[in-house]
Amino acid sequence: MAHSTPADDGPTRPDGTPFPAHRPEEEWREQLDPEAYRVLRAAGTEAPFTGEYTNESRTGTYRCRGCRAELFRSDAKFDSHCGWPSFFTPLAEDRIILLEDSSLGMTRTEVRCAACGGHLGHVFAGEGYPTPTDQRFCINSVSLDFEPQE
């Protein structure tokens, strides 16, 4: 079943059900700054080594900048030297949706927020990462908000 992208007025999950945090695109444009909108809602990518959380090392939780859903914890973050914040696992499997992405002439696995459908980044596996999962969730900083642990 085909699904629409968040940039459409009626995004749905791959199974056809609406995202729980769905709202009209006009509201997303009002809520998000232009760069966050470009990445989260139009599946853009921020330039490598420019994101505010690439070198973040404090303890805390990373939330979706669009809907505030908790997505990743700092104890799953690692330095992969790729230019974007990298995690070896999400907070829980139901927090994200994985989709095949054939853009740019290659096949990758896109990561989206399961609550609002916002584009987060991509996940790569089997590349010898020194992590418990052998995965690298390469996530755009602009798609995230960091909540430090107090």
Buried (B, 14 or more C-beta within 10 A) or exposed (E): EEBEEBBEEEBBBEEEEEBEBBBEBEEBEEBBEEEBBBBBBEBBBBEEEEBEBBEBEEEBBBBBBBBBBBBBBBEBBBEBEEBBBBBBBBBEEEBBBBBEBEEEEEEBBBBBBBBBBBBBBBBBEEEEBEBEEEBBBBBBBBBBBBBEEE
